[in-house]
Amino acid sequence: FERAHLEQFAFLQQGRALVVDSLSVEALTKGAVAADVISTSLHGAGVREATEPGDFDQITPVYSGGKWWSAPLYRRERLNPQQQITGPAVIVDASATTVIEPGWQAQVLASGSLQLSHLPDSGSEWVKTNETAEIQTPRQIVDENHPVRRNPIQLEVFNYRFMSIAEQMGAVLANTAHSVNIKERFDFSCALFDARGKLVANAPHVPVHLGSMGETVEHVIAKKAGDLREGDAYLVNSPYAGGTHLPDLTVVTPVFINSSAINSGVEAGETPAFFVATRAHHADVGGVTPGSIPPGSTRIDQEGVLFECFSLIEKGVFRAEALTEQLRAGPWPARNVEQNLADLQAQIGANVTGVNGLRKLVDDYGLAVINAYMGFVQDNADEAVRRVIGELKDGECESIMDSGARLKVAARVNHARERLTIDFHGTSAQLGSNFNAPSAVCRAAVLYVLRTLVADAIPLNAGCLRSVDILIPDLSMLSPEPPAAVVAGNVETSQCVADALFAALGVLAGSQGTMNNLTFGNDRFQYYETICGGAGAGNGFHGASAVQVHMTNSRMTDPEILEQRYPVRLELFRVRAGSGGCGAYDGGDGVIRGIRFLEAMSVALVSSHRRVSPAGLHGGSAGKTGINFIESVNGQKRRLDGVAQTHVMPGDILTIETPGGGGYGEAQ
């Protein structure tokens, strides 16, 4: 068990009792291969009497092993039992196409199944073709006497290899996490970083996480310079160190490569070759309200426990006691520490998956190649963004939030230098509320917008911002200083930044512009969700209805899971028809979601566009504002502000009507 635990999570919890929870037994027996399990014969079912091996319908071209082949095409229903077909060949039926590669043979069994086998001597022509194929095999890419050259095919291969590792990290995290928010809603992100902490690739998770995690990794590098070791991992959630808001806990793991895999001059154990990181939204990390998204917070300590750069694992040992002590410290400690520990262990396991994936790549290709292609994928992203910049025009937008705060952005294009300047001067100063967005969140929104304008299938990475200058005024709501509250800035102001930048560039009407953050609970349980709404329309397309937009990409909790894990009942969930703005292209509709509470608890809402409508663009009309209200057992309705905290009793129903997206162009 300890070996398996160490392999999956890279640490041990010493002194813990082991519990045998269940046993699974699998029995295997050897039998005849592909036995005849079909009682009816192929004959007598409309199949013609005899088909010779050469009796095919036509010759068709097949591309295999780097060249074209002329291959016979057979219809499966005309094949006889025991007939053998040597590749290259194609067999088709009503539901499938089977390609027999050169060097392979298919035999029709009595059951009608096809048994494929590799021929002992597949022929020198095939071997030669395979060796000279354009796609290079591991270790053929690099010549240690020459620098690694960028190969367009290998660039695509590594794009997907890097993204695949991040996706595998996400799968492990979802499978092993404890909380509903991570396991069911997928409110997490996983990514790979180079030795400098620059984002290389990610899975398609939450944009506000992905665009800001690089600053967290760079913060760890700066804080622990020269002290990073194999078997260590660090925990950060500080919004002043690349964090988003306190419930988003980031685990950063340095990746060291053993000396046998090094061919680029990096000493083993001295400097990490790469970093992997996971950021996950925990259901509660303390603060004045359950769920750690207090609507009325004015200081960061009211929002939960802060981790600047906590040593989570030291030399392979999980520091559970020290972590527990910090989670339970302060005036408003975390309410479910055991769940925090379980979810952090899942994040550690996800990071181990990323570490192993990168080491496997290095084993296959060598460190010099991996380092080179980590640079190449960022170069490629920069080139893709510069092509987009060449098509953009100057523009600006000023967006007024429900609180009256102003967010101003100007986009200036230098076509000669292929550079874009995004200037936020004119934005409101640091706020006394919690709608301040850390500068990393602002940059994440810019990165997201630019990535959506790139048509190429490239991973979101640091290269996307290489040709972009982002100007954020100091001590503004987009660059707060401690101890400013920030919990709504991550989830709400980030949406406003994205909408304003899309409008400044003239490409997309305003979307619902909010995540409609709902938290409820008490000291026993805490729940958090974001609620979908309408997307803005653009040139040539209507806005989507009932979708999570822009900076969030999480899912809704399944009703069965919601009602099983929490004392609530989902009463209503449907599209809010007609809430999208009209135009040549209409904005998407929001939704109506009603939740009945079965016991008394605290409820908190952080939402936007309850007073100011999501804007249309180029003559399109605005989407409808959102509405929040509670209906008590006696039938009395009570309207709630966009930012509100209340107490509910058994039988009370909370209804949230989310905003629609703005329309694009004048309606005909």
Secondary structure, 3 states (H helix, E strand, C coil): CHHHHHHHHCCECCCCCCCCCCCCCCCCCCCCCCCCCCCCCCCCCCCCCCCCCCCCCEEEEEEECCEEEEEEEEEHHHCCCCCEEECCEEEECCCCEEEECCCEEEEECCCCCEEEEECCCCCHHHHHHHHCCCCCCCCCCCCCCCCCCCCHHHHHHHHHHHHHHHHHHHHHHHHHCCCHHHHCCCCEEEEEECCCCCEEEECCCCHHHHCCHHHHHHHHHHHCCCCCCCCCEEEECCCCCCCCCCCEEEEEEEECCCHHHCCCCCCCCCCCCEEEEEEEECCCCCCCCCCCCCCCCCEHHHHCCCCCCEEEEECCEECHHHHHHHHCCCCCCCCCHHHHHHHHHHHHHHHHHHHHHHHHHHHHHCHHHHHHHHHHHHHHHHHHHHHHHCCCCCEEEEEECCCCCEEEEEEEEECCCCEEEEECCCCCECCCCCCCCCHHHHHHHHHHHHHHHCCCCCCCCHHHHCCEEEECCCCECCCCCCCECCHHHHHHHHHHHHHHHHHHCCCECCCCCCCCEEEEECCCCEEEECCCECCCCECCECCCCCECCCCCCCCCCCHHHHHHHCCEEEEEEEEECCCCCCCCECCCCEEEEEEEECCCEEEEEECCCCCCCCCCECCCCCCCCCEEEEECCCCCEEEECCEEEEEECCCCEEEEECCCCCCECCCC
